Amino acid sequence: MSRSGTCFPLKTLSFPGTIRPDSQIGYRFGGCWLGDAAGDIPVGEIAYPPISVYVLSLASYGYGRATRTIQMADTFDTCLAFTLREEGGYVDDPADPGGATNMGITLATYRQWSDNSDLGPIQVQDMTERTARAIYRTLYWNPLRADALPAGVDLSVFDMGVNAGIWGSARLLQRALGFTGEEVDGCIGPETLGAAAKCNARTLVNDLADRQSAYYRPLPDFPTFGTGWLNRTEARRRAALAMVGGTETATA
């Protein structure tokens, strides 16, 4: 099957499906899986902000009846707002190995994203929120496939990725989903996303929060930063559960 397609506004599409202004957007078509949130099929903005959905040229596949569902809710703004509140503004704490940091973006991360090793603390201090948003989406949200995770789980995985690294956050998610051995590879792909979609989101958020707290405790910097890390984890848990609750209410 070709993965190429054409973007259509939602109003031009006519086929069985359930459209709700929340995290559940159903497209049931032709008995085939049209794709997930990997970014490998065109994106079209639809009429229920802030939801984004991948839409294919249906005619190009010659299928006629609905059988599968694509869920796509763009919760990036909600999740990023939490992270920005937790991270705060510009700091340059000598005890923090990250050095100059603004809105949670370290100098090293800024240099990586911009591919400019000449950037210094002044550039970090002058960083705009627009730039921070672009960095967070490119280096954290997208690699963690957060756009394809259930509401609440996306916040838990994304914010932990910001605070402790995307590889570690992905591995915690995989362990919470029951993966073992080589299955825990820190790469969120179809198997991880499929397992997450089948889980009870509320249970998964709580399990992740417990595992995140346990992750922090053995770290050498825990005596210095541990209280803040654990407080953030509990705040993350509460915010994620609120997102799960909002989804449950909207779909009831």
MARBA-3410 file (N, C-alpha, C, O; in Angstrom, 1 decimal):
252
0.8,-1.2,0.0,0.0,0.0,0.0,0.9,1.2,0.0,1.8,1.3,0.8 ~ 0.6,2.2,-0.9,1.3,3.4,-0.9,1.0,4.2,0.4,-0.2,4.2,0.8 ~ 1.9,4.9,0.9,1.7,5.8,2.1,1.5,7.2,1.7,1.2,8.1,2.5 ~ 1.5,7.5,0.4,1.3,8.8,0.0,-0.2,9.1,-0.1,-1.0,8.1,-0.2 ~ -0.6,10.3,0.0,-2.0,10.6,0.0,-2.2,12.1,-0.2,-1.3,12.9,-0.3
-3.5,12.5,-0.1,-3.8,13.9,-0.3,-4.5,14.4,1.0,-5.4,13.7,1.5 ~ -4.2,15.6,1.4,-4.9,16.2,2.6,-6.3,16.7,2.2,-6.4,17.4,1.2 ~ -7.3,16.4,2.9,-8.6,16.9,2.7,-9.1,17.6,4.0,-8.9,17.1,5.1 ~ -9.8,18.7,3.9,-10.5,19.2,5.1,-11.6,18.2,5.5,-12.1,17.4,4.6 ~ -11.9,18.1,6.7,-12.8,17.1,7.2,-14.1,17.2,6.5,-14.8,16.1,6.3
-14.6,18.4,6.2,-16.0,18.5,5.7,-16.1,17.9,4.3,-17.2,17.7,3.8 ~ -15.0,17.6,3.6,-15.1,17.0,2.3,-15.2,15.5,2.3,-15.4,14.9,1.3 ~ -14.9,14.9,3.5,-14.9,13.5,3.7,-16.3,13.0,4.0,-17.0,13.5,4.9 ~ -16.7,11.9,3.4,-18.0,11.3,3.8,-17.9,9.8,3.8,-17.8,9.1,2.8 ~ -17.8,9.3,5.1,-17.7,7.9,5.3,-18.1,7.6,6.7,-18.0,8.5,7.6
-18.4,6.4,7.1,-18.8,6.1,8.5,-17.7,6.4,9.4,-16.5,6.1,9.2 ~ -18.0,6.9,10.6,-17.0,7.3,11.6,-17.6,8.1,12.7,-18.7,8.6,12.5 ~ -16.9,8.2,13.8,-17.4,9.0,14.9,-16.5,10.1,15.1,-15.3,9.9,15.3 ~ -17.0,11.3,15.1,-16.2,12.5,15.2,-16.6,13.2,16.5,-17.8,13.6,16.6 ~ -15.7,13.3,17.5,-16.0,14.0,18.7,-14.9,15.1,19.0,-13.8,14.8,18.7
-15.3,16.2,19.6,-14.3,17.2,19.9,-13.4,16.9,21.1,-13.4,17.6,22.1 ~ -12.8,15.7,21.1,-12.0,15.3,22.2,-10.9,14.3,21.7,-10.5,14.5,20.5 ~ -10.4,13.4,22.5,-9.3,12.6,22.0,-9.7,11.5,21.1,-8.8,10.8,20.6 ~ -11.0,11.2,20.9,-11.4,10.1,20.1,-11.9,10.6,18.8,-13.0,11.2,18.7 ~ -11.2,10.4,17.7,-11.6,10.7,16.4,-11.6,9.4,15.6,-10.5,8.9,15.3
-12.7,8.9,15.2,-12.8,7.6,14.5,-12.8,7.7,13.0,-13.7,8.4,12.5 ~ -12.0,7.0,12.4,-12.0,6.9,10.9,-12.0,5.4,10.6,-11.0,4.7,10.8 ~ -13.2,4.9,10.2,-13.3,3.5,9.9,-13.4,3.3,8.4,-14.4,3.7,7.8 ~ -12.4,2.7,7.8,-12.4,2.7,6.3,-11.7,1.5,5.8,-10.5,1.3,6.0 ~ -12.4,0.7,5.0,-11.8,-0.3,4.1,-11.1,-1.5,4.8,-10.4,-2.2,4.0
-11.2,-1.7,6.1,-10.5,-2.8,6.7,-9.0,-2.7,6.7,-8.3,-3.7,7.1 ~ -8.4,-1.5,6.5,-7.0,-1.4,6.5,-6.6,-0.3,7.5,-7.3,0.6,7.7 ~ -5.4,-0.5,8.1,-4.9,0.5,9.0,-4.2,1.6,8.1,-3.2,1.3,7.5 ~ -4.8,2.8,8.1,-4.3,3.8,7.3,-3.0,4.5,7.8,-2.3,5.1,7.0 ~ -2.7,4.2,9.0,-1.4,4.8,9.6,-1.6,5.3,11.0,-2.8,5.3,11.5
-0.5,5.6,11.6,-0.6,6.1,13.0,-0.1,7.5,13.0,-0.1,8.2,12.0 ~ 0.4,7.9,14.2,0.9,9.3,14.3,2.3,9.5,14.0,2.9,10.5,14.5 ~ 2.9,8.7,13.2,4.3,8.7,13.0,4.8,9.9,12.2,6.0,10.2,12.1 ~ 3.8,10.5,11.5,4.2,11.6,10.7,4.5,11.2,9.2,5.1,11.9,8.5 ~ 4.2,9.9,8.9,4.5,9.4,7.6,3.3,9.5,6.6,3.4,9.0,5.5
2.3,10.2,7.0,1.2,10.5,6.1,0.7,11.9,6.4,0.9,12.4,7.4 ~ 0.1,12.5,5.3,-0.1,14.0,5.4,-1.0,14.4,6.6,-1.9,13.6,7.0 ~ -0.8,15.6,7.1,-1.6,16.1,8.2,-2.5,17.1,7.7,-2.2,18.0,6.9 ~ -3.8,17.1,8.2,-4.7,18.1,7.9,-5.4,18.6,9.2,-5.7,17.8,10.1 ~ -5.5,19.9,9.3,-6.2,20.5,10.4,-7.7,20.4,10.2,-8.2,20.8,9.1
-8.4,20.0,11.3,-9.8,19.9,11.1,-10.6,20.9,12.0,-10.0,21.8,12.6 ~ -11.9,20.7,12.0,-12.8,21.8,12.5,-12.9,21.7,14.0,-13.7,22.5,14.6 ~ -12.3,20.8,14.8,-12.4,20.8,16.2,-11.1,21.1,16.9,-10.4,20.2,17.3 ~ -10.7,22.3,17.0,-9.4,22.7,17.6,-9.5,22.2,19.1,-10.5,22.3,19.7 ~ -8.3,21.8,19.6,-7.0,21.8,19.0,-6.6,20.5,18.5,-5.4,20.1,18.6
-7.5,19.8,17.8,-7.3,18.4,17.3,-6.6,18.5,15.9,-7.1,19.2,15.1 ~ -5.6,17.7,15.7,-5.0,17.5,14.4,-5.2,16.1,14.0,-5.1,15.2,14.9 ~ -5.4,15.8,12.7,-5.6,14.4,12.3,-5.0,14.1,11.0,-4.9,15.0,10.1 ~ -4.4,12.9,10.9,-3.9,12.5,9.6,-5.0,12.0,8.7,-5.8,11.2,9.1 ~ -5.0,12.5,7.5,-6.1,12.2,6.6,-5.5,11.8,5.2,-4.6,12.5,4.7
-5.9,10.6,4.7,-5.4,10.1,3.4,-6.4,10.4,2.3,-7.6,10.5,2.6 ~ -5.9,10.3,1.1,-6.8,10.3,0.0,-7.4,9.0,-0.1,-6.8,8.0,-0.5 ~ -8.7,8.9,0.4,-9.3,7.6,0.5,-9.5,6.9,-0.9,-9.4,5.7,-1.0 ~ -9.8,7.7,-1.9,-10.0,7.1,-3.2,-8.8,6.4,-3.7,-8.9,5.5,-4.6 ~ -7.6,6.8,-3.3,-6.4,6.3,-3.8,-6.2,4.8,-3.4,-5.3,4.1,-3.9
-7.0,4.4,-2.4,-6.9,3.0,-1.9,-8.0,2.1,-2.4,-7.9,0.9,-2.3 ~ -9.1,2.7,-2.9,-10.2,1.9,-3.4,-10.9,1.1,-2.4,-11.6,0.1,-2.7 ~ -10.9,1.5,-1.1,-11.7,0.8,-0.1,-13.0,1.5,0.2,-13.1,2.8,0.0 ~ -14.0,0.8,0.7,-15.3,1.4,0.8,-15.9,1.4,2.2,-16.8,2.2,2.4 ~ -15.6,0.5,3.1,-16.3,0.5,4.4,-15.4,0.6,5.5,-14.2,0.4,5.5
-16.0,1.1,6.6,-15.2,1.4,7.8,-14.9,0.2,8.7,-15.8,-0.6,9.0 ~ -13.6,0.1,9.1,-13.3,-1.0,10.0,-12.2,-0.7,11.0,-12.1,-1.4,12.0 ~ -11.5,0.4,10.9,-10.4,0.7,11.8,-10.6,2.1,12.4,-11.3,2.9,11.8 ~ -10.0,2.4,13.5,-10.1,3.7,14.1,-8.7,4.3,14.3,-7.8,3.7,14.8 ~ -8.6,5.6,13.9,-7.4,6.4,14.2,-7.7,7.4,15.2,-8.7,8.2,15.1
-7.0,7.4,16.3,-7.2,8.4,17.4,-6.1,9.4,17.3,-4.9,9.1,17.4 ~ -6.4,10.7,17.2,-5.4,11.7,17.1,-5.9,12.9,17.9,-6.8,13.6,17.4 ~ -5.4,13.2,19.0,-5.7,14.5,19.7,-4.4,15.2,19.9,-3.4,14.7,20.5 ~ -4.3,16.5,19.5,-3.1,17.3,19.7,-3.2,17.9,21.1,-3.7,19.0,21.3 ~ -2.6,17.3,22.1,-2.6,17.8,23.5,-1.2,18.4,23.8,-0.9,18.6,25.0
-0.4,18.7,22.8,0.9,19.3,23.0,0.8,20.5,23.8,1.6,20.7,24.7 ~ -0.1,21.4,23.5,-0.2,22.7,24.2,-0.4,22.5,25.7,0.2,23.1,26.6 ~ -1.4,21.6,26.0,-1.7,21.3,27.4,-0.5,20.7,28.1,-0.2,21.1,29.2 ~ 0.2,19.8,27.5,1.3,19.1,28.2,2.5,20.1,28.3,3.1,20.1,29.3 ~ 2.7,20.9,27.3,3.8,21.9,27.3,3.6,22.9,28.4,4.5,23.4,29.1
2.3,23.3,28.6,2.0,24.3,29.6,2.4,23.8,31.0,2.9,24.6,31.8 ~ 2.1,22.6,31.2,2.5,22.0,32.5,4.0,22.0,32.7,4.6,22.5,33.7 ~ 4.7,21.6,31.6,6.2,21.5,31.7,6.8,22.9,31.9,7.7,23.1,32.7 ~ 6.3,23.9,31.2,6.8,25.3,31.3,6.5,25.8,32.7,7.4,26.6,33.3 ~ 5.4,25.5,33.3,5.1,25.9,34.7,6.2,25.3,35.7,6.7,26.0,36.6
6.4,24.0,35.5,7.4,23.4,36.4,8.8,23.8,36.2,9.6,23.9,37.1 ~ 9.2,24.1,34.9,10.6,24.5,34.7,10.9,25.9,35.0,12.0,26.2,35.5 ~ 9.9,26.8,34.9,10.2,28.2,35.2,11.0,28.9,34.2,11.1,28.5,33.0 ~ 11.7,30.0,34.6,12.4,30.9,33.6,13.9,30.5,33.6,14.3,29.4,33.8 ~ 14.7,31.6,33.5,16.2,31.4,33.3,16.8,31.1,34.7,16.5,31.8,35.7
17.7,30.1,34.7,18.5,29.8,35.9,19.9,29.3,35.4,20.0,28.8,34.3 ~ 20.8,29.5,36.3,22.2,29.0,36.0,22.7,28.6,37.4,23.6,29.3,38.0 ~ 22.2,27.5,37.9,22.6,26.9,39.2,23.9,26.2,39.1,24.0,25.2,38.4 ~ 24.9,26.6,39.8,26.2,25.9,39.8,26.1,24.5,40.2,27.0,23.7,39.8 ~ 25.1,24.1,41.0,24.9,22.7,41.4,24.3,21.9,40.4,24.2,20.6,40.4
23.7,22.5,39.3,23.0,21.8,38.3,24.0,21.6,37.1,24.4,22.6,36.5 ~ 24.3,20.3,36.8,25.2,20.1,35.6,24.7,20.6,34.3,25.4,20.7,33.4 ~ 23.4,20.9,34.2,22.8,21.4,33.0,23.3,22.8,32.7,23.2,23.3,31.5 ~ 23.8,23.5,33.7,24.2,24.9,33.5,23.1,25.9,33.1,22.0,25.7,33.6 ~ 23.4,26.8,32.3,22.4,27.8,31.9,21.2,27.2,31.3,21.3,26.4,30.3
20.0,27.5,31.8,18.8,26.8,31.4,17.7,27.9,31.4,17.6,28.7,32.3 ~ 16.8,27.8,30.4,15.7,28.7,30.3,14.5,27.9,29.9,14.5,27.2,28.8 ~ 13.4,28.0,30.6,12.2,27.2,30.3,12.5,25.7,30.2,11.8,25.0,29.5 ~ 13.5,25.3,30.9,13.8,23.9,30.9,14.8,23.5,29.8,15.2,22.3,29.7 ~ 15.1,24.4,28.9,16.1,24.1,27.8,17.5,24.5,28.2,17.8,25.7,28.5
18.4,23.5,28.3,19.7,23.8,28.6,20.5,24.3,27.4,20.1,24.2,26.3 ~ 21.7,24.9,27.7,22.6,25.4,26.7,22.9,24.3,25.7,22.9,24.5,24.5 ~ 23.3,23.1,26.2,23.6,22.0,25.4,22.5,21.6,24.4,22.7,21.3,23.3 ~ 21.3,21.6,25.0,20.1,21.2,24.2,19.9,22.3,23.1,19.5,22.0,21.9 ~ 20.0,23.6,23.5,19.8,24.7,22.5,20.8,24.6,21.4,20.5,24.7,20.2
22.1,24.3,21.7,23.1,24.1,20.7,22.8,22.9,19.8,23.0,23.0,18.6 ~ 22.3,21.8,20.4,22.0,20.6,19.6,20.9,21.0,18.6,21.0,20.7,17.4 ~ 19.8,21.6,19.1,18.7,21.9,18.2,19.0,22.9,17.1,18.6,22.7,15.9 ~ 19.8,23.9,17.4,20.2,25.0,16.5,21.4,24.6,15.6,21.7,25.3,14.6 ~ 22.1,23.5,16.0,23.3,23.2,15.3,24.3,24.3,15.3,25.0,24.6,14.3
24.4,25.0,16.4,25.3,26.2,16.6,26.0,26.1,17.9,25.5,26.4,18.9 ~ 27.3,25.7,17.8,28.1,25.5,19.1,28.5,26.8,19.6,29.1,26.8,20.7 ~ 28.3,27.9,18.9,28.7,29.2,19.4,27.7,29.9,20.4,28.0,30.9,21.0 ~ 26.6,29.3,20.5,25.6,29.8,21.4,26.1,29.8,22.9,26.8,28.8,23.2 ~ 25.8,30.8,23.7,26.2,30.8,25.0,25.1,31.1,26.0,23.9,31.2,25.6
25.4,31.3,27.3,24.3,31.6,28.3,23.4,32.8,27.9,22.2,32.8,28.2 ~ 24.0,33.8,27.3,23.2,35.0,26.9,22.1,34.6,25.9,21.0,35.1,26.1 ~ 22.4,33.8,25.0,21.4,33.3,24.0,20.3,32.5,24.7,19.2,32.5,24.3 ~ 20.8,31.7,25.7,19.8,30.9,26.4,18.8,31.8,27.2,17.6,31.6,27.2 ~ 19.4,32.8,27.8,18.6,33.8,28.6,17.6,34.5,27.7,16.5,34.9,28.1
18.0,34.8,26.5,17.2,35.6,25.5,16.2,34.7,24.7,15.5,35.2,23.9 ~ 16.2,33.4,25.0,15.4,32.5,24.2,13.9,32.9,24.3,13.4,33.2,25.4 ~ 13.2,32.8,23.2,11.8,33.1,23.2,11.0,31.8,23.5,11.5,30.7,23.3 ~ 9.7,32.0,23.9,8.9,30.8,24.2,8.6,30.1,22.8,8.5,28.9,22.8 ~ 8.6,30.8,21.8,8.3,30.2,20.5,9.5,29.2,20.1,9.2,28.1,19.6
10.7,29.6,20.4,11.8,28.8,20.2,11.8,27.6,21.1,12.0,26.4,20.7 ~ 11.4,27.8,22.4,11.3,26.7,23.3,10.3,25.7,22.9,10.5,24.5,23.0 ~ 9.2,26.2,22.4,8.1,25.3,21.9,8.6,24.4,20.8,8.4,23.2,20.7 ~ 9.3,25.0,19.9,9.9,24.3,18.7,10.9,23.2,19.2,10.9,22.1,18.7 ~ 11.7,23.5,20.2,12.7,22.6,20.7,12.0,21.4,21.4,12.3,20.3,21.1
11.0,21.7,22.2,10.3,20.7,22.9,9.5,19.8,21.9,9.5,18.5,22.1 ~ 8.9,20.3,20.9,8.2,19.4,20.0,9.2,18.6,19.2,8.9,17.4,19.0 ~ 10.3,19.2,18.7,11.3,18.4,17.9,12.1,17.4,18.7,12.2,16.3,18.2 ~ 12.6,17.7,19.8,13.5,16.9,20.5,12.9,16.0,21.6,13.5,15.1,22.1 ~ 11.6,16.3,22.0,11.0,15.5,23.0,9.7,14.9,22.6,9.5,13.7,22.6
8.7,15.8,22.3,7.4,15.3,21.9,7.4,14.3,20.8,6.8,13.2,20.9 ~ 8.0,14.7,19.7,8.0,13.8,18.5,8.7,12.5,18.7,8.1,11.5,18.4 ~ 9.9,12.5,19.2,10.6,11.2,19.4,9.9,10.3,20.4,10.0,9.1,20.2 ~ 9.2,10.9,21.4,8.4,10.0,22.3,7.1,9.6,21.8,6.3,8.9,22.4 ~ 6.7,10.0,20.5,5.5,9.7,19.9,4.3,10.1,20.8,3.3,9.4,20.8
4.4,11.2,21.5,3.4,11.6,22.5,2.1,11.9,21.8,1.0,11.7,22.5 ~ 2.1,12.3,20.6,0.8,12.6,19.9,0.0,11.3,19.7,-1.2,11.4,19.4 ~ 0.6,10.1,19.8,-0.1,8.9,19.6,-0.4,8.1,20.9,-0.9,7.0,20.9 ~ 0.0,8.8,22.0,-0.3,8.1,23.3,-1.6,8.6,23.9,-2.1,9.7,23.5 ~ -2.3,7.9,24.8,-3.5,8.3,25.3,-3.4,9.6,26.2,-2.3,9.8,26.7
-4.4,10.4,26.2,-4.4,11.6,27.0,-4.0,11.3,28.5,-4.6,10.4,29.0 ~ -3.1,12.1,29.0,-2.6,11.8,30.4,-1.4,11.0,30.4,-0.4,11.4,31.0 ~ -1.4,9.9,29.6,-0.1,9.2,29.5,0.9,10.0,28.7,2.1,10.0,29.0 ~ 0.4,10.8,27.7,1.3,11.6,26.9,2.0,12.6,27.8,3.2,12.8,27.7 ~ 1.3,13.3,28.7,1.9,14.2,29.6,2.9,13.5,30.5,4.0,14.0,30.7
2.6,12.4,31.1,3.5,11.7,32.0,4.8,11.3,31.3,5.9,11.5,31.8 ~ 4.7,10.8,30.1,5.9,10.4,29.3,6.7,11.6,28.8,7.9,11.6,28.9 ~ 6.0,12.6,28.3,6.6,13.8,27.8,7.4,14.5,28.9,8.6,14.8,28.7 ~ 6.7,14.8,30.0,7.3,15.7,31.0,8.5,14.9,31.7,9.5,15.5,32.0 ~ 8.3,13.6,31.9,9.4,12.8,32.4,10.6,12.8,31.4,11.7,12.9,31.8
10.3,12.8,30.1,11.4,12.8,29.1,12.1,14.1,29.2,13.4,14.1,29.0 ~ 11.4,15.2,29.5,12.1,16.5,29.6,13.0,16.5,30.8,14.1,17.0,30.8 ~ 12.5,16.0,31.9,13.2,16.0,33.2,14.3,15.0,33.3,15.3,15.3,34.0 ~ 14.1,13.9,32.7,15.1,12.8,32.9,15.6,12.2,31.6,16.4,11.2,31.7 ~ 15.2,12.7,30.5,15.7,12.1,29.2,14.7,11.3,28.5,14.0,10.5,29.2
14.6,11.4,27.2,13.5,10.7,26.5,13.8,9.1,26.5,12.8,8.4,26.5 ~ 15.0,8.7,26.4,15.3,7.3,26.4,14.8,6.6,27.7,14.1,5.6,27.7 ~ 15.1,7.3,28.9,14.7,6.7,30.1,13.2,6.7,30.3,12.7,5.8,30.8 ~ 12.6,7.8,29.9,11.1,7.9,30.0,10.5,6.8,29.2,9.5,6.2,29.6 ~ 11.0,6.6,28.0,10.4,5.6,27.1,10.5,4.2,27.7,9.6,3.4,27.6
11.7,3.9,28.3,11.9,2.6,29.0,11.0,2.4,30.2,10.5,1.3,30.4 ~ 10.8,3.5,30.9,9.8,3.3,32.0,8.4,3.0,31.5,7.7,2.2,32.1 ~ 8.0,3.6,30.4,6.7,3.3,29.8,6.7,1.9,29.4,5.7,1.2,29.7 ~ 7.7,1.4,28.7,7.7,0.0,28.3,7.6,-1.0,29.4,6.9,-2.0,29.3 ~ 8.4,-0.7,30.5,8.3,-1.6,31.6,6.9,-1.6,32.3,6.4,-2.6,32.7
6.3,-0.4,32.3,5.0,-0.3,32.9,4.0,-1.1,32.1,2.9,-1.5,32.6 ~ 4.2,-1.2,30.8,3.4,-1.9,29.9,3.6,-3.4,29.9,3.0,-4.2,29.2 ~ 4.6,-3.9,30.7,4.9,-5.3,30.8,6.0,-5.8,29.9,6.2,-7.0,29.8 ~ 6.7,-4.9,29.2,7.8,-5.3,28.3,9.0,-5.8,29.2,9.2,-5.3,30.3 ~ 9.7,-6.7,28.7,10.9,-7.2,29.4,12.1,-7.4,28.5,11.9,-7.4,27.3
13.3,-7.6,29.1,14.4,-7.9,28.3,14.7,-6.9,27.1,14.7,-5.7,27.3 ~ 15.0,-7.5,26.0,15.3,-6.6,24.8,14.1,-5.9,24.3,14.2,-4.9,23.5 ~ 12.9,-6.2,24.8,11.7,-5.4,24.4,11.8,-4.0,24.9,11.2,-3.1,24.4 ~ 12.5,-3.8,26.0,12.7,-2.5,26.7,13.9,-1.8,26.0,15.0,-1.8,26.5 ~ 13.6,-1.2,24.9,14.7,-0.6,24.1,14.7,0.9,24.0,15.5,1.5,23.4
13.7,1.5,24.7,13.7,3.0,24.7,13.2,3.6,23.5,13.3,4.8,23.3 ~ 12.7,2.8,22.5,12.2,3.3,21.3,10.7,3.0,21.2,10.2,1.9,21.2 ~ 9.9,4.1,21.1,8.4,4.0,21.1,8.0,3.8,19.7,8.0,4.7,18.9 ~ 7.5,2.6,19.4,7.1,2.2,18.0,5.7,1.6,18.1,5.0,1.8,19.1 ~ 5.3,0.9,17.0,3.9,0.4,17.0,3.6,-0.6,18.1,2.4,-0.5,18.6
4.5,-1.4,18.6,4.2,-2.3,19.7,3.9,-1.6,21.0,3.0,-1.9,21.7 ~ 4.8,-0.6,21.3,4.6,0.2,22.5,3.3,1.0,22.4,2.5,1.0,23.4 ~ 3.0,1.6,21.3,1.8,2.4,21.2,0.6,1.5,21.2,-0.5,1.9,21.8 ~ 0.6,0.3,20.6,-0.5,-0.6,20.7,-0.8,-1.1,22.1,-2.0,-1.2,22.5 ~ 0.3,-1.4,22.8,0.1,-1.8,24.2,-0.5,-0.7,25.1,-1.4,-0.9,25.9
0.0,0.5,24.8,-0.5,1.7,25.6,-2.0,2.0,25.3,-2.7,2.3,26.2 ~ -2.4,1.8,24.1,-3.8,2.0,23.7,-4.7,1.0,24.4,-5.9,1.3,24.6 ~ -4.2,-0.2,24.7,-5.1,-1.2,25.3,-5.1,-1.1,26.8,-6.0,-1.7,27.4 ~ -4.2,-0.3,27.4,-4.2,-0.2,28.9,-5.3,0.8,29.4,-5.7,1.7,28.7 ~ -5.6,0.6,30.6,-6.4,1.6,31.3,-5.5,2.8,31.6,-4.5,2.7,32.3
-5.9,3.9,31.0,-5.0,5.1,31.1,-4.8,5.5,32.5,-3.6,5.9,32.9 ~ -5.8,5.5,33.4,-5.6,5.9,34.8,-4.6,5.0,35.5,-3.8,5.5,36.2 ~ -4.8,3.7,35.3,-3.9,2.8,36.0,-2.4,3.0,35.5,-1.5,2.9,36.2 ~ -2.3,3.2,34.2,-1.0,3.4,33.6,-0.3,4.7,34.1,0.9,4.7,34.4 ~ -1.1,5.7,34.2,-0.5,7.0,34.7,0.0,6.8,36.2,1.1,7.3,36.5
-0.8,6.1,37.0,-0.3,5.9,38.4,0.9,5.0,38.4,1.8,5.2,39.2 ~ 0.9,4.0,37.6,2.1,3.1,37.6,3.3,3.8,37.1,4.4,3.7,37.7 ~ 3.2,4.7,36.1,4.3,5.5,35.6,4.8,6.4,36.7,6.0,6.5,36.9 ~ 3.9,7.1,37.4,4.3,8.0,38.5,5.1,7.2,39.6,6.1,7.7,40.1 ~ 4.7,6.1,39.9,5.4,5.3,40.9,6.8,4.9,40.4,7.8,4.9,41.2
6.9,4.5,39.2,8.2,4.1,38.6,9.1,5.3,38.4,10.3,5.2,38.6 ~ 8.5,6.5,38.1,9.3,7.7,38.0,9.9,8.1,39.3,11.1,8.5,39.4 ~ 9.1,8.0,40.4,9.6,8.3,41.7,10.8,7.4,42.1,11.8,7.8,42.6 ~ 10.6,6.1,41.8,11.6,5.1,42.1,12.9,5.3,41.3,14.0,5.1,41.8 ~ 12.7,5.8,40.1,13.9,6.1,39.2,14.8,7.2,39.8,16.0,7.1,39.8
14.2,8.2,40.4,14.9,9.3,41.0,15.8,9.0,42.2,16.9,9.5,42.4 ~ 15.2,8.1,43.0,15.8,7.9,44.4,17.3,7.5,44.4,18.0,8.0,45.3 ~ 17.7,6.6,43.5,19.1,6.2,43.6,20.1,7.2,42.9,21.3,7.0,43.0 ~ 19.6,8.2,42.3,20.5,9.1,41.6,21.4,9.9,42.6,21.0,10.3,43.7 ~ 22.7,10.1,42.2,23.6,10.8,43.1,23.2,12.2,43.5,23.5,12.6,44.6
22.4,12.9,42.7,22.0,14.3,43.0,20.6,14.3,43.7,20.1,15.3,44.0 ~ 20.1,13.1,44.2,18.9,13.1,44.8,18.9,13.9,46.1,17.9,14.5,46.4 ~ 20.0,13.8,46.9,19.9,14.7,48.2,19.8,16.2,47.9,19.2,16.9,48.7 ~ 20.2,16.6,46.7,20.1,18.0,46.4,18.8,18.4,45.7,18.1,19.3,46.1 ~ 18.4,17.5,44.8,17.2,17.9,43.9,16.0,17.0,44.2,15.0,17.1,43.5
16.2,16.0,45.0,15.2,14.9,45.1,13.8,15.4,45.5,12.8,15.0,45.0 ~ 13.7,16.4,46.5,12.4,16.9,46.9,11.7,17.5,45.7,10.5,17.3,45.5 ~ 12.4,18.3,45.0,11.8,18.9,43.8,11.4,17.9,42.7,10.3,18.0,42.2 ~ 12.2,16.9,42.5,11.8,15.8,41.5,10.6,15.1,42.0,9.7,14.9,41.2 ~ 10.5,14.7,43.3,9.3,14.0,43.7,8.1,14.9,43.7,7.0,14.4,43.4
8.2,16.1,44.1,7.1,17.0,44.0,6.6,17.2,42.6,5.3,17.2,42.4 ~ 7.5,17.3,41.7,7.1,17.4,40.3,6.4,16.1,39.8,5.4,16.2,39.1 ~ 6.9,15.0,40.3,6.3,13.7,39.9,4.8,13.7,40.3,4.0,13.2,39.6 ~ 4.6,14.1,41.6,3.2,14.1,42.1,2.3,15.1,41.4,1.2,14.8,41.1 ~ 2.9,16.2,41.0,2.1,17.2,40.3,1.8,16.7,38.9,0.7,16.9,38.3
2.8,16.0,38.3,2.6,15.4,37.0,1.5,14.3,37.0,0.7,14.2,36.1 ~ 1.5,13.5,38.1,0.5,12.5,38.3,-0.9,13.2,38.3,-1.8,12.7,37.6 ~ -1.0,14.2,39.1,-2.4,14.8,39.3,-2.8,15.4,38.0,-4.0,15.3,37.6 ~ -1.9,16.1,37.3,-2.3,16.8,36.0,-2.7,15.7,35.0,-3.6,15.9,34.2 ~ -1.9,14.6,34.9,-2.2,13.5,34.0,-3.5,12.9,34.2,-4.3,12.6,33.3
-3.8,12.6,35.5,-5.1,12.0,35.9,-6.2,13.0,35.5,-7.3,12.5,35.2 ~ -6.0,14.3,35.7,-7.1,15.2,35.3,-7.3,15.1,33.8,-8.5,15.2,33.4 ~ -6.3,14.9,33.0,-6.5,14.8,31.6,-7.2,13.5,31.2,-8.1,13.5,30.4 ~ -6.9,12.4,31.9,-7.6,11.2,31.8,-9.1,11.4,32.1,-10.0,10.9,31.4 ~ -9.3,12.0,33.2,-10.7,12.3,33.7,-11.5,13.1,32.7,-12.7,12.9,32.5
-10.8,14.1,32.1,-11.5,14.9,31.1,-11.9,14.1,29.9,-13.0,14.3,29.3 ~ -11.0,13.2,29.5,-11.3,12.3,28.3,-12.5,11.4,28.6,-13.4,11.2,27.8 ~ -12.5,10.8,29.8,-13.5,9.9,30.2,-14.9,10.7,30.3,-15.9,10.1,29.9 ~ -14.9,11.9,30.8,-16.1,12.7,30.8,-16.6,13.0,29.4,-17.8,12.9,29.1 ~ -15.7,13.4,28.5,-16.1,13.8,27.2,-16.6,12.6,26.4,-17.5,12.8,25.5
-16.2,11.4,26.7,-16.6,10.3,25.9,-17.7,9.5,26.5,-18.2,8.5,26.0 ~ -18.1,9.9,27.7,-19.2,9.2,28.4,-20.5,9.3,27.7,-21.5,8.7,28.2
END
